[in-house]
Amino acid sequence: MKNAIASIACLLLCVSGAAHAERARAHSQGFFRSHSLMFGLDTEIGVPLGNYADVSSVGGGGALTAELTLFDTMSATMRAGFELHSNRAVGAASSHVHALPILLGTKYYLGSAREGLFGTFEAGTFVLMSSLTPTRGAATSSTDLKFGLGAGIGFQQDRWNVRVNIHTQDVGNFGDAFMMSAGVGYEFGGI
């Protein structure tokens, strides 16, 4: 008798779980009927500016992107990736600063067809990995988590886009962590 009750309870739990999952799926399809979520990949070439150029050199990287349409001309964006920079000679040593950005932002299209000129604003965290290697002795390195923000302009054509950004990787040292970047992106799928 106990096994029968346990079996019935398990069956009811499974059926109610399946019904809840179906309702959640129907709800999510309702949301994405009027909004789309696109995923993509961005490439990037970054050039440090000002004081930042004294400790790091030109670099490049990539990022996974997501873009959720909110209105005809505006989207919410997310970008997470990596930026690897080459060494900069600093006296008798060399240094670089690699970054792992995780950014949330907005993208505003000037045209209503979600193509053509657009502007972006992003804010989020940068994991900054600094390294200083003297010609003699041991290298020193540090990893810091910083809050940064930036803005850019670009051009979208079908699934391809090109953009130019300027951002600071550390708002606390706003003028000392400026970076200018340019890149090409491709949206490869979505829901």
Secondary structure, 3 states (H helix, E strand, C coil): CHHHHHHHHHHHHHHHHHHHHHHHHHHHHHHHHHCCEEEEEEEEEEEECHHHHHCCCCEEEEEEEEEEECCCCEEEEEEEEEEEECCEEECCEEEEEEEEEEEEEEEEECCCCCCEEEEEEEEEEEEEEEEEEECCCCCEEEEEEEEEEEEEEEEEECCEEEEEEEEECCHHHHHHCEEEEEEEEEEEEEC
